């Protein structure tokens, strides 16, 4: 079946259930385990909250607050995974029409801004963690633990951003520079 913009609807057998054979887990790093542990810890706490509230009709009071903090950790631990895999959101439509020299300059600017942003946010988060003297509401832990976790995520993201910026500068290439060509064509899968 042809769609109005000219694309084709995939055949039903294109969604084969045995497509896990093509699953590539080669880009999983040590830091992915931190996100995995934090995510499943969050899932367990949310399940515990649901179970105690709706099944036992006597909710644990600490689960809501801890789930909120675990979600913050999942976010900041997931940040350095996103930076490492270079899957940040980027507006690359304009790069298609820019000359190669301007693409390289803009890519370097983007890398520099990313390093400065992550570094500044790390510094601010460390400052916030050092100044926080409160305890959590439901359990007797310092609230600075949350900010130290966020600072750790930002620090690792900063280190990855520095390494990626160095690699882009050394190789004179990046995903933004390699973006090019027409908006649709055979070399752009899914766009024909």
Order of alpha helices (4+ residues) and beta strands (2+ residues): alpha-alpha-alpha-alpha-alpha
